[in-house]
Amino acid sequence: MVTQLNPPAKPEIIYPESDGKPMADNTEQFRWIVTIQGGIDALFKDDPNVFVAGDLFWYPVEGQGSLKTAPDIMVALGRPKGKRSSYLQWKEDNIPPQVVFEVLSPGNTLGEMAKKFDFYRDYGVEEYYIYDPDKIDFCGWLRQDNKLTAIESINGWISPRLGIRFEMGDDGLEIYRPDGRKFATYIELETERNLAEQRAEMEAQRAEIEAQRAEAEAQRAQRLAEKLRELGIDPDAV
């Protein structure tokens, strides 16, 4: 009698969703991450096939749970919006994020950033941007000949994939949408929204005053016509 042995089960590959580290080391870094991620997400809000995320683990190769990185902001064009606990590239039609951003803090090391650069170069990122809000320094790389090549003139540069424009102002980086509108912080957006609501309320009040004035004029004209008729005068002939 021959006993058939079943092959041992392959160990399950774990793809951690978090490394236990905070998304940002300080408020300035966090503000910039949220501003850039939110601005790009808003820009493509009507396109169902643009996925934008912040501080999400990206696993480029199936079966390699230790091979990962978490860009501060990543954009995957051609992938549907939706909730994800990590970006498993083999489940995303093998499409890597085409655009990534890193916002530096004093805690970032040269070694760490060099490893990230190599990762993005090796696994298909087309545009890579780094902003240091403390030093007010912005730089970027574009994929050419299967390499990430430094963008020499970054001031005024327009992202080929996103269409957004980067300007270095006196107070730091400024990002503009294709329609010319500037990326804004949450506070700036809230202020703009409140101003828009105030303008709408003022317009409504102005319209109400005009309607009341028109009604008063109509009533005055009607009383005058009635008075003329009492005097035997045809108001339509006057």
Buried (B, 14 or more C-beta within 10 A) or exposed (E): EEEEEEEEEEEEEEBEEEEEEEEBBEEBBBBBBBBBBBBBBBBBEEEEEBBBBBBBBBBBEBEEEEBBBBBBBBBBBEBEBEEBEBBBBEEBEEBBBBBBBBBBBEEBEEEEEEEBBEBBBEBBBBBBBBBBBEEEBBEBBBBEEEEBEEBEEBEEBEBEEBEBBBBBEEEBBBBBBEEEEEBBBEEEBEEEEEEEEEEEEEEEEEEEEEEEEEEEEEEEEEEEBEEBEEEEEEBEEE
